[in-house]
Amino acid sequence: MDWRLLEATREAAPRVALSEVRPSIRDFIQYLGAGRQTLGVIPLLARRGPAAGAAVAADDLAALAVSLDALEIPALAVTTAPGTLAGRLVDLTAVAAVASAPLLRYDCVAGENRLYESRLAGADAVLVPVALAAGELPRLVALARAVHVACVAEVATRAECEAALAAGVAVIALAAGALALAASIPLRYPVLAQEPIEAPADLAYLHGVVDAVLIPTRAGVDALARTVTLVDAAAAL
């Protein structure tokens, strides 16, 4: 995802007062694991899949979230980024209303207002591209911690990884193609991968390297069955 392009073309997040924000009561990290001992599957709910196709409605994503909640998954992610995946903020709100699993807002959250907007919509964790947050990252981490929201720092380079760790982020998300950075991250930090997964066999090379992988999941007749297959395959590693 080209977060820089997205930020250049979207409206700014509305101003939100801290007094309006209720802290999260769901711990995004609790079931995520660390130490690279197991591999979790985190479905990334999207109106439209990476291969395009017709977009589904927010209600369809919410219905899928209810079914996914019954699986052994550490968390759910919901894309609210417009563009390829056709995300909207209402998608997160709809899923948060019915899901019990902790929720990651998959979008560019690089400022205070976007952070508070995310929490108001039901996010328990937010994706923070380090390349865009830059010097604001330590402050953003502190603001997120105050409302019990986990900052998941997306990194693509060693320098970004070092900046994320220095800022005290809760979780590291490796950008697609940056899997080699996992070796430089202390085991106490949960690490998420964003590598493309086409089949259960593709999970094997992630085992022992990261703690979980984000799997784009569009509501449809095969979405639940595919996710069940991947969850079972990851558990068997």
N, C-alpha and C positions, 0 to 999 in steps of 0.2 A: 504494500500500500504506500502510495506517495503522500505521506502526511503533510509535507511542506506545500504541495500543490493544493491539497484539500484545505488547509488553513488559509491559503491565499484567496480562495474562492468562496468561502462560506461566511455567513454572518457571525458576528461575535456573540459569545454566550451572554445571556442577560445577567445583570448584576443581581447577586443574591447575598443577603445578609446572613452572617453566621447564625444569628438567632433563629433563622428559619429552618436550619438544618438539624435534623435529628440523627444522632450517631447510629452507625450500623450495629446490629446485634448478631450478625452472622460473620463468623471468622473465615475469611477466604483461605487462609493458610492451614487451618486445622487439619484438613484431610488431604492436603496437597502432597505431603511427604517431603523429605529432603534426604540427601546422602546418595542419591542416584540408585537406590536399592530396588525401587519398584517404578513402574511406568503407569501414570494415570492418563486417562483420556478425558479431555474437556471439550464437549461439543460447543462449537461456535455457531450459534443460531443466526441465520441470515435470511432475509426475504428472498434473496436470489443467490444461487450458487456461483462459484468462480467461473463456471462455464456458461454463465448467463442463463437465459430462459426466462419464463414469466415469473414475476415477483408474487409472493404470497402475501397474505394479510397478517397484521399483528396478532389477530386471534388464532391464526394457524400456528404461529410460533409459540404462543402461550399453551395451546393444546399439546404441542410436541414437548414442551418443557415439562408438563405434568407427567408424561410418559417417561421421559428421560430421568426424572427425579427418582424413579423407582430403581434405577440401575446403580451399580457401584461406581459412581463418578465423584470426583472430589469437588467439582464446581461446574457451573455453566457460564458461558460467555455469550454476550449478545452484541452484535454489531449495530451501531447507530450511525455509522459513517455513510453518507450518501455516495453515489457513484456505482461502482461495479456490483457491490453487494446490496445496494438499494436500502441501506439502513435508515431508521428514523428513531428519534428519542422515544416515541410512543411504543416502540417495540420493547424497549427495556422496561418501561412502565408496565406493560401488559404481562411480561414474563415475571416481573417482581411480584405482581399481585397473586400469582398462583404457585410459584416455585418455592421450595424450602431450601434448595442448595444455594450456597453463596454465589453471587453474580459478579462477573467481570464486565465492565463496559468496554467493549472493543471499539475504540475510537481514539482520536488524538486529544488527550487531556493534558494540556501544557500550561494551564493557567488556573488561578483561583476560582474564577467564575464558572469555568467548565467543570472543575472539581465539585463545586457545590451543586451545580446543575445535575451532575451525575448522581450524587447522593440523594437528592430530592426525587430522582426518578427510580431509585431503588438499588443503585450499585453498591456493592460491598468492596469492590476493587476497581481500579481504573488503569488503563494502559497509558503510560507516559513515555512518548518517544524522546529519548535523551537528547537527540540531535536538535529538537525544537525547544525543549525545556531549558537546556543550557544552564546558565547561571542561576535560574529560578528553581532548579531542581531541589536543593536542600530546603528551601522555604516551602515548596509544594509538598514535600514529604512530611514536613512538620504540620502543615495545615491538614493534610489527609489523616495523619495519626490522631489529631485532635477530634476528628469525627469518626474514628475507628474504621477508616477506609485504607485498604492496602494499595500502595503504589507498585504497579508492575512495570518496571522500567524496560522499555524496548531498546536493545543495543545492537549495533551492526559492526562496531569496531572495538578494539581493545581499549582505546582512550575513553569511549563512551561507557564501556563496562567498568573501568576504574572510577569514572565520575559517579556512576550509579551506586557503586559500593561505598564510596566515600560519603555520599549523601544519605546513606542509611536506608535505602529502599528495602522493601520486604521481599520482593520476588524479581528475578531477572527473566525477561522474555527475549530470546534470541531471534533476531530478524531472519527471514528465510535466507539460507546460504551462509549464516554465521555460526553454524553448529560447532566449529572448531574452538570457539571462545569458551565453551563449556568447561574445558580442561583448566582454565585459569580462574574459575569461580569457586570459592571455598564451598565445601560440601554442606555447610549449614544454611546456605541460601537455596531455596527452591528455584529450579530453572525450568522454563517452559520452552518448547520448540515450536516452530511454525513451518516445519518442513512439509511438503506435500505428501499425503498418504493416500495411495490408490488402492491398496489391498492390505489385509492383515499382516502379510509377510514383511511389509515395509516398516513395521513397528520394531522389528528385531534390531536394526542398527541404531535405534534410539535408546534401547535398554542399557542402563549403566552409564549413559551419557547425560541424560536429562531426567527430570522427575515427572514431567507430563508433556503432552502434546495437544495443541489446539487443532481440532478437526472441523473445518467448515461444514455445516449441516443445514440444509434447506428443507423446510417442511415438505413432505411428500410421502408417497406410499412406501418407499423403501428406506426412508430416513431412520426410523427406529430400528429396523432390522439390521441395517448397516452399522449403526452405532453399537448395538448389542454384540455383533460379531467382533468389532474392534475392541470393545471393553473385555470380552472374553479372551481374545488373543493377547491383549496386554497383560491380563492377569496370569496367563499361562507361561509368560516369559521367565 
